[in-house]
């Protein structure tokens, strides 16, 4: 898996709509996204212009595991 560069938090949250995620709240500079597809899953995403590679990789791994897909399948679906 090659983690994309220059992906912002808001861009990721919007791309996650394809998997049924929606922004349920924002406190300060962090957004909370939530889905009930394949069970309840929540993630907190910083609203930054560019997410660090390590943070983005962790979010991708967590979301892909929840939906039972590989990291590469998730990245292809989100088109990041």
KACORVEN-V429494 format. One record per backbone hydrogen bond with DSSP energy under -1.0 kcal/mol. CO is the residue of the C=O (numbers start at 1). NH is the residue of the N-H. If there is no record, write none. Layout:
((CO & NH) (CO & NH))
This chain:
((7 & 51) (8 & 12) (9 & 13) (10 & 14) (11 & 15) (12 & 16) (14 & 17) (15 & 18) (16 & 19) (16 & 21) (17 & 20) (22 & 34) (25 & 32) (27 & 30) (29 & 47) (30 & 27) (31 & 45) (32 & 24) (32 & 25) (33 & 43) (34 & 22) (35 & 41) (36 & 39) (41 & 35) (43 & 33) (45 & 31) (46 & 48) (48 & 9) (52 & 56) (53 & 57) (54 & 58) (55 & 59) (56 & 60) (57 & 61) (58 & 62) (59 & 63) (60 & 64) (61 & 65) (62 & 66) (63 & 67) (64 & 69) (70 & 74) (71 & 75) (72 & 76) (73 & 77) (74 & 78) (75 & 79))
